[in-house]
């Protein structure tokens, strides 16, 4: 089953109010409103895209080690996923799909990392629960997400809903700002140029990991 098919099946059950979430329709309507408002804002069109220079970053992994994009790109291209957090089931399914595709990425010498504003303990939990062999880097205060043009402030009505649902982002992220990155996937070439970008303000829509294989093949052919 494709990643999007899995996400669609989960969304259908979630929005139908099925266990274990048992979410009322009023909650779904607020989530739909927030997605529609973010789409209408045009934020995704302002994010970094293919052909742009990728911002460089140096972030800590869940064990406290510094991971630098400059060092990663010395080895090969970089596959990068911006991850909202351990509390997001759609994000977790995406990480699982990326893990399953990692052997294909490895064939082209590509590094795979996720970036999240959540704290290191939450990233360790994400790695453990999703059985990941790649790191989730801590983007403190969302600075790298901001550099990629992905960071946005949640509207007040969504903040209130998240509080009701116990999605306490200030605690998850150790940041009082109530901000998140839009889900995004990038392939960055060794010269620092973005070769592939997919940014979607609808967090229930994610590209397939296989979509990036052709880009990695092309990057490998150019290098050869």
PyMOL commands that set and color helices and strands:
alter all, ss='L'
color gray80, all
select helices_A, chain A and resi 3-15+25-40+43-46+69-75+89-107+120-130+140-147+156-164+169-173+209-223
alter helices_A, ss='H'
color red, helices_A
select strands_A, chain A and resi 58-60+66-68+78-82+111-116+136-138+151-153+179-181+184-188+194-199
alter strands_A, ss='S'
color yellow, strands_A
deselect
rebuild
show_as cartoon
